[in-house]
Amino acid sequence: MEEKYISIGELNQYIKTMFDDNIYLRKVFLRGEISNFKNHTRGHLYFTLKDDTSRISAVMFYSSAVTLNFKPEDGMNVLVEGRISCYPSAGTYQIYIDKMEVDGLGALYVEYEKLKERLSKEGLFNEAHKKPIPKIPKRIGIVTAPTGAAIKDILSTIARRFPIVETILFPALVQGEYAAPDIVRQIKEADSGKYDLDVLIVGRGGGSIEDLWAFNEEIVARAIYEARTPIISAVGHEIDFTIADFVADLRAPTPTGAAEMAVPTISEINNMIHSFQIRLNEFIMNDLKRYQLRLDHIKNSYILNNPLSLYEMKEQKLDNMIENLNYIITKRLDNYKLHMDHIKNSYILKDPMRLFQNKQELLLFQEKTLYHNIKNIILKNDHSFKILVNTLKLINPLGILEKGYSLVTREGEVIKSSELLKAGDHIHIRFSKGNIKATVKEVNHGKIV
């Protein structure tokens, strides 16, 4: 009975083999919505793929996940390609995804976000690159479709607000495959310098994301960024944002808004002129008052009322300078005279031999001093020499021989005891005067013979 029972692992492995051997499940294409998304620390992606009626577990391993050009998240509709198999440990079947892309409009949105991030990192959106829009333009260029609501709204708004400005239309395709290159061509034409434009409006009316897509193209963004003419972007409605809006010098919510930003109204101009008139009058009046005060100060100055006083002060100053100069000259001459008298009265000029005698006396004194010092040194050294000689005599080991002692050696060795000798040794005996060689005949240790 036990042989007909199999383990759960064997069953799940058998089911997995059935899945893997089925050629229709080796490559499956599914459309669905991501839910329960989990990004594992090792880079594997785990989530559920669902539609209105059903769901399936999904796995995308790191080797496939690194090829994605977007970041998956819950609620995103995707198209996937993979194989169906069983996960034996859990007893569930799931799809192992090899490829995945965003479904429908989501793909455009992903492409939009990628380009926006890349251009932002390059600095195309930086405020430092944005040019100011002139307050009172003389000539405005418009890059848009020649027909449609956008051009009508722009022209009618400009005519109503500031009819004296000149407008030039640069007709361009604003939708479809060839729209982006055509927009770029017209921007470059308007910016060529031939038309002396003060500002350029680039845009179109509202529409779907596909309709507005030409203004999300990189070539359009770079043409706007490289233009020397200040550009106002006017694409779609207020809620629509395109790449052109971020790179333009100014973003308008609508084409009508772009026209309002590009030109002032006649009343604004009148108010501005009136304000300038008031400020100019105040400036002129302030200058007149300042110059009048300065004139009054000059007219009332002491110099103009007393012109001779200036001459008198200069004369007095000249007198003081002459007196100071005379004093300085007299003082300097007196100092020189004192110095000259001192030199004339010096004993050198009056008795030059006295200087020689003084030097001679000094030389004789130094000779006597030197002779005395040398004599003292010699006497001192002679006394020291005699003390050293007497000291050497006292400590001289040979000096004791003069008292009747003798020095016995054998082959240069001093014999201090009879124990060092034996009969027949040849010895050398030194006296205070002379020496002899002898041979030992008998040795008596400790005995006096």
SEGUVEX-665627 format. One record per residue (C-alpha): x, y, z. Coordinates in Angstrom, 3 decimals. Example, Ala and Ser with C-alpha at 12.3 -4.5 7.8 and 13.67 -1.06 7.14 Angstrom:
<recs>
REC        x        y        z
REC   12.300   -4.500    7.800
REC   13.670   -1.060    7.140
</recs>
This chain:
<recs>
REC        x        y        z
REC    0.000    0.000    0.000
REC    2.831    2.462    0.846
REC    4.373    2.182   -2.662
REC    1.451    4.048   -4.292
REC    2.073    7.160   -2.136
REC    4.619    9.752   -3.333
REC    6.035   12.809   -1.595
REC    4.787   16.338   -2.152
REC    8.183   17.319   -3.519
REC    7.993   14.530   -6.114
REC    4.526   15.698   -7.180
REC    5.592   19.343   -7.482
REC    8.705   18.347   -9.394
REC    6.536   16.279  -11.778
REC    4.201   19.256  -12.300
REC    7.223   21.513  -12.923
REC    8.457   19.079  -15.570
REC    5.037   19.204  -17.267
REC    5.218   23.041  -17.347
REC    8.785   23.064  -18.662
REC    8.047   20.485  -21.379
REC    5.013   22.415  -22.676
REC    6.199   24.404  -25.719
REC    3.257   26.817  -25.387
REC    4.405   27.894  -21.912
REC    8.068   28.413  -22.784
REC    7.377   31.879  -24.228
REC    4.326   33.772  -23.020
REC    3.345   37.406  -23.690
REC    1.155   39.060  -21.036
REC   -0.343   42.474  -20.366
REC   -1.183   43.402  -16.780
REC   -0.847   45.718  -13.798
REC    1.944   45.448  -11.193
REC    0.918   44.972   -7.555
REC    2.678   43.843   -4.347
REC    5.970   44.941   -5.891
REC    9.149   43.998   -3.985
REC   12.731   44.807   -4.990
REC   15.014   42.255   -3.315
REC   18.388   43.378   -1.951
REC   20.097   41.119   -4.489
REC   18.345   42.913   -7.362
REC   15.630   40.326   -8.105
REC   12.078   41.661   -8.642
REC    9.020   39.913   -7.126
REC    5.466   41.090   -7.779
REC    1.962   40.068   -8.830
REC    0.725   40.674  -12.358
REC   -3.055   41.167  -12.462
REC   -5.956   42.253  -14.662
REC   -9.661   42.746  -13.948
REC  -10.368   39.038  -13.474
REC   -7.209   37.236  -12.405
REC   -3.625   37.390  -11.238
REC   -0.312   35.496  -11.458
REC    2.898   35.614   -9.438
REC    5.888   37.016  -11.319
REC    9.649   36.891  -10.877
REC   12.300   38.873  -12.770
REC   15.844   37.930  -11.848
REC   18.655   40.487  -11.602
REC   20.261   39.463  -14.938
REC   17.070   40.535  -16.720
REC   16.085   43.388  -14.394
REC   19.291   45.358  -15.135
REC   18.132   45.818  -18.743
REC   15.030   47.820  -17.709
REC   14.953   51.497  -18.726
REC   12.332   52.431  -16.120
REC   11.632   51.848  -12.434
REC    8.713   49.426  -11.857
REC    6.186   50.318   -9.178
REC    2.691   49.334   -8.013
REC   -0.140   50.372  -10.329
REC    2.017   50.489  -13.459
REC    0.640   48.767  -16.574
REC    3.300   46.689  -18.296
REC    3.895   44.285  -21.185
REC    5.976   41.250  -20.223
REC    7.624   38.326  -22.010
REC    8.635   35.178  -20.141
REC    8.003   31.490  -19.400
REC    5.551   29.724  -17.100
REC    6.931   27.215  -14.607
REC    6.300   25.767  -11.169
REC    8.111   26.722   -7.989
REC    8.335   23.303   -6.295
REC    9.073   24.544   -2.786
REC    5.778   26.481   -2.624
REC    3.742   24.379   -5.012
REC    2.757   27.437   -7.058
REC    3.180   28.284  -10.686
REC    4.460   31.688  -11.799
REC    5.872   33.566  -14.741
REC    9.631   34.064  -14.997
REC    9.980   37.366  -16.875
REC   12.795   37.971  -19.356
REC   11.639   41.318  -20.815
REC    9.279   44.044  -19.579
REC    8.208   47.457  -20.866
REC    5.637   50.061  -19.916
REC    2.291   49.638  -21.634
REC    0.773   52.402  -23.832
REC    1.138   56.028  -22.682
REC    3.322   54.947  -19.828
REC    6.166   54.277  -22.255
REC    6.043   57.875  -23.455
REC    6.005   59.114  -19.883
REC    9.093   57.032  -19.050
REC   10.911   58.412  -22.087
REC    9.857   61.937  -21.041
REC   11.193   61.487  -17.502
REC   14.492   60.033  -18.712
REC   15.153   62.935  -21.094
REC   14.080   65.474  -18.467
REC   16.514   64.019  -15.910
REC   19.405   63.865  -18.393
REC   18.977   67.435  -19.658
REC   18.579   68.686  -16.095
REC   21.913   67.095  -15.125
REC   23.522   68.796  -18.146
REC   22.309   72.160  -16.823
REC   19.861   73.078  -19.610
REC   17.212   74.047  -17.026
REC   19.458   76.207  -14.824
REC   18.159   79.693  -14.077
REC   21.629   81.109  -14.707
REC   21.224   80.383  -18.458
REC   17.811   82.029  -18.799
REC   17.690   85.388  -20.600
REC   15.408   88.231  -19.439
REC   12.334   89.059  -21.509
REC   12.319   92.696  -22.766
REC    9.628   94.836  -21.125
REC    8.778   96.805  -24.300
REC    9.583   94.736  -27.419
REC    9.549   96.233  -30.912
REC    9.365   92.981  -32.894
REC    8.084   89.540  -31.796
REC    8.564   86.229  -33.593
REC    6.039   83.373  -33.324
REC    6.875   79.740  -34.115
REC    3.622   77.776  -34.357
REC    1.135   76.376  -36.831
REC   -0.188   79.026  -39.252
REC   -3.765   77.870  -38.630
REC   -5.540   76.990  -35.440
REC   -6.526   78.602  -32.167
REC   -2.973   79.205  -30.864
REC   -1.888   81.740  -33.505
REC   -5.274   83.476  -33.382
REC   -5.140   83.821  -29.588
REC   -1.559   85.132  -29.660
REC   -2.176   87.714  -32.394
REC   -5.511   88.919  -30.968
REC   -4.010   89.314  -27.479
REC   -1.009   91.275  -28.796
REC   -3.259   93.500  -30.940
REC   -5.479   94.241  -27.961
REC   -2.692   94.904  -25.456
REC    0.075   96.513  -27.522
REC   -0.915   97.076  -31.168
REC    2.229   99.075  -32.056
REC    4.492   96.015  -31.823
REC    5.422   94.156  -35.020
REC    4.862   90.360  -35.234
REC    6.444   87.846  -37.604
REC    5.045   84.318  -38.007
REC    7.417   81.422  -38.636
REC    4.969   78.665  -39.630
REC    5.890   75.171  -38.432
REC    4.393   71.716  -38.062
REC    3.515   71.211  -34.395
REC    2.287   67.609  -34.492
REC    3.407   64.372  -36.101
REC    6.607   62.673  -37.144
REC    8.157   65.691  -38.911
REC    7.063   68.315  -36.391
REC   10.237   68.400  -34.224
REC   12.708   68.975  -37.125
REC   10.414   71.646  -38.585
REC   10.165   73.473  -35.232
REC   13.965   73.380  -34.901
REC   14.399   74.781  -38.420
REC   12.031   77.686  -37.764
REC   13.628   78.498  -34.366
REC   17.046   78.712  -36.031
REC   15.629   80.849  -38.843
REC   13.999   83.261  -36.393
REC   17.214   83.399  -34.322
REC   19.472   83.973  -37.336
REC   19.647   87.742  -36.736
REC   17.988   88.706  -40.010
REC   14.758   89.756  -38.310
REC   16.109   91.659  -35.272
REC   13.628   89.991  -32.912
REC   13.321   91.051  -29.270
REC   11.505   87.891  -28.163
REC   10.313   84.613  -29.688
REC    7.140   82.706  -28.742
REC    7.285   78.943  -29.432
REC    4.223   76.740  -28.876
REC    0.865   75.362  -29.867
REC   -2.594   74.753  -28.441
REC   -3.655   71.919  -26.153
REC   -3.881   68.226  -26.981
REC   -2.962   64.744  -25.850
REC    0.544   63.747  -24.847
REC    1.071   62.339  -28.339
REC   -0.085   65.642  -29.873
REC    2.361   67.653  -27.739
REC    5.233   65.175  -28.085
REC    7.231   67.248  -30.611
REC    7.943   69.723  -27.794
REC    9.408   66.855  -25.714
REC   12.016   66.026  -28.350
REC   15.671   66.587  -27.459
REC   16.480   68.456  -30.691
REC   13.772   71.037  -29.902
REC   15.065   71.476  -26.344
REC   18.631   72.049  -27.540
REC   17.512   74.500  -30.245
REC   15.695   76.578  -27.587
REC   18.704   76.408  -25.255
REC   21.178   77.485  -27.957
REC   19.063   80.393  -29.259
REC   20.360   83.931  -28.603
REC   16.837   85.411  -28.705
REC   14.821   85.174  -25.442
REC   12.159   82.449  -25.874
REC    8.752   82.084  -24.225
REC    7.380   78.532  -24.288
REC    3.589   78.341  -24.815
REC    2.620   74.686  -25.201
REC   -0.859   73.319  -24.443
REC   -2.904   74.175  -21.392
REC   -1.788   75.236  -17.931
REC   -1.548   71.626  -16.663
REC    0.630   70.525  -19.591
REC    4.376   70.549  -19.009
REC    6.851   69.733  -21.779
REC   10.643   69.661  -21.980
REC   10.431   72.928  -23.958
REC    8.808   74.604  -20.931
REC   11.762   73.723  -18.678
REC   14.506   74.840  -21.075
REC   12.818   78.066  -22.309
REC   13.683   81.425  -20.764
REC   10.056   81.801  -19.613
REC    7.159   79.336  -19.474
REC    3.618   80.522  -20.233
REC    0.602   78.431  -19.172
REC   -1.133   78.952  -22.544
REC   -0.469   80.685  -25.899
REC   -2.663   83.577  -24.708
REC   -0.580   83.787  -21.528
REC    2.598   83.908  -23.633
REC    1.271   86.919  -25.553
REC    0.396   88.661  -22.278
REC    3.913   88.008  -20.932
REC    5.557   89.210  -24.149
REC    3.937   92.653  -24.365
REC    2.632   95.253  -21.936
REC   -0.741   96.984  -22.256
REC   -1.147  100.575  -23.448
REC   -2.337  101.526  -19.971
REC    0.800   99.967  -18.448
REC    2.921  101.998  -20.879
REC    1.035  105.180  -20.009
REC    1.466  104.491  -16.291
REC    5.157  103.788  -16.853
REC    5.608  107.033  -18.814
REC    3.734  108.953  -16.151
REC    5.921  107.392  -13.456
REC    9.044  108.317  -15.435
REC    7.779  111.894  -15.794
REC    7.238  112.203  -12.047
REC   10.647  110.732  -11.263
REC   12.326  112.925  -13.895
REC   10.679  116.076  -12.544
REC   11.716  115.160   -9.016
REC   15.271  114.471  -10.191
REC   15.467  117.825  -12.050
REC   14.015  119.747   -9.086
REC   16.433  118.086   -6.677
REC   19.346  118.954   -8.947
REC   18.159  122.571   -9.257
REC   17.865  122.889   -5.487
REC   21.313  121.373   -4.974
REC   22.915  123.675   -7.545
REC   21.059  126.700   -6.112
REC   22.391  125.906   -2.630
REC   25.878  125.517   -4.017
REC   25.594  128.841   -5.875
REC   24.348  130.613   -2.739
REC   27.246  129.158   -0.767
REC   29.744  130.440   -3.338
REC   28.105  133.859   -3.515
REC   28.234  134.192    0.265
REC   31.749  132.890    0.626
REC   34.307  135.004    2.452
REC   36.718  134.991   -0.494
REC   34.274  136.582   -2.909
REC   33.183  139.168   -0.377
REC   36.792  139.890    0.726
REC   39.091  139.117   -2.214
REC   42.055  141.036   -0.696
REC   42.025  138.748    2.333
REC   43.305  135.883    0.195
REC   46.297  138.034   -0.925
REC   46.951  139.192    2.622
REC   47.014  135.630    3.964
REC   49.431  134.584    1.231
REC   51.693  137.579    1.964
REC   51.732  136.753    5.657
REC   52.481  133.128    4.930
REC   55.371  134.186    2.650
REC   56.827  136.390    5.411
REC   56.701  133.495    7.850
REC   58.432  131.214    5.393
REC   61.218  133.795    4.762
REC   61.767  134.200    8.493
REC   61.912  130.440    8.992
REC   64.368  130.096    6.130
REC   66.637  132.832    7.497
REC   66.568  131.240   10.937
REC   67.467  127.833    9.534
REC   70.342  129.259    7.446
REC   71.730  131.263   10.410
REC   71.471  128.254   12.703
REC   73.234  126.027   10.201
REC   76.058  128.570    9.706
REC   76.562  128.931   13.479
REC   76.857  125.138   13.825
REC   79.455  124.983   11.053
REC   81.431  127.868   12.653
REC   81.502  126.109   16.037
REC   82.712  122.933   14.385
REC   85.436  124.828   12.507
REC   86.612  126.590   15.704
REC   86.815  123.260   17.468
REC   89.021  121.872   14.731
REC   91.248  124.980   14.643
REC   91.766  124.865   18.435
REC   92.568  121.144   18.582
REC   96.085  120.260   19.901
REC   96.777  118.223   16.754
REC   96.839  121.295   14.549
REC   98.650  123.458   17.140
REC  101.284  120.846   18.194
REC  101.380  117.874   15.770
REC  104.586  116.453   17.427
REC  102.561  115.964   20.581
REC  100.532  113.265   18.864
REC  103.771  111.467   17.866
REC  105.154  111.752   21.415
REC  101.960  110.340   22.898
REC  102.115  107.361   20.542
REC  105.814  106.843   21.322
REC  105.187  106.926   25.064
REC  102.369  104.437   24.627
REC  104.638  102.121   22.607
REC  107.387  102.232   25.305
REC  104.862  101.469   28.002
REC  103.504   98.497   26.028
REC  107.120   97.205   25.445
REC  107.860   97.323   29.201
REC  104.586   95.632   29.981
REC  105.260   92.891   27.439
REC  108.815   92.294   28.764
REC  107.543   92.098   32.350
REC  104.782   89.638   31.374
REC  107.221   87.414   29.440
REC  109.660   87.363   32.375
REC  106.898   86.379   34.812
REC  105.743   83.578   32.495
REC  109.329   82.215   32.184
REC  109.890   82.285   35.966
REC  106.565   80.606   36.586
REC  107.241   77.866   34.036
REC  110.813   77.296   35.366
REC  109.483   76.802   38.894
REC  106.847   74.364   37.610
REC  109.524   72.447   35.671
REC  111.726   72.017   38.775
REC  108.769   70.708   40.785
REC  108.020   68.150   38.078
REC  111.662   66.979   37.927
REC  111.803   66.435   41.712
REC  108.473   64.599   41.570
REC  109.801   62.300   38.837
REC  112.930   61.555   40.900
REC  110.837   60.592   43.883
REC  108.591   58.223   41.956
REC  111.406   56.800   39.724
REC  111.589   53.034   40.514
REC  115.327   53.014   39.686
REC  116.110   55.711   42.239
REC  116.015   53.149   45.061
REC  119.061   51.391   43.530
REC  121.229   54.297   44.732
REC  120.521   53.136   48.288
REC  122.288   49.778   47.708
REC  119.367   47.761   46.346
REC  119.438   45.840   43.058
REC  116.865   44.746   40.471
REC  116.723   41.032   39.477
REC  115.081   40.041   36.174
REC  114.814   36.898   34.119
REC  114.165   37.341   30.428
REC  112.719   40.792   31.172
REC  110.483   39.568   34.037
REC  111.080   41.206   37.417
REC  111.743   38.581   40.119
REC  109.923   39.583   43.274
REC  110.272   36.239   45.163
REC  112.711   33.351   45.324
REC  109.794   31.047   44.633
REC  109.941   32.236   41.023
REC  113.473   30.847   40.597
REC  115.093   27.454   40.520
REC  118.669   26.257   40.344
REC  120.280   26.774   36.953
REC  118.098   29.842   35.968
REC  119.993   32.594   34.205
REC  119.268   35.960   35.799
REC  120.185   39.604   35.216
REC  121.109   41.825   38.213
REC  121.053   45.603   37.833
REC  122.768   47.984   40.310
REC  122.608   51.732   40.497
REC  125.817   51.669   38.505
REC  126.289   48.715   36.162
REC  124.750   45.242   35.957
REC  125.794   41.552   35.881
REC  124.552   38.246   34.536
REC  124.518   35.251   36.905
REC  123.351   31.690   37.228
REC  121.360   30.475   40.224
REC  123.195   27.717   42.081
REC  120.794   27.195   44.995
REC  117.356   28.495   46.034
REC  116.321   28.843   49.688
REC  112.666   29.744   50.116
REC  112.014   31.871   53.156
REC  115.510   31.342   54.571
REC  118.109   34.024   55.163
REC  121.591   32.847   54.261
</recs>
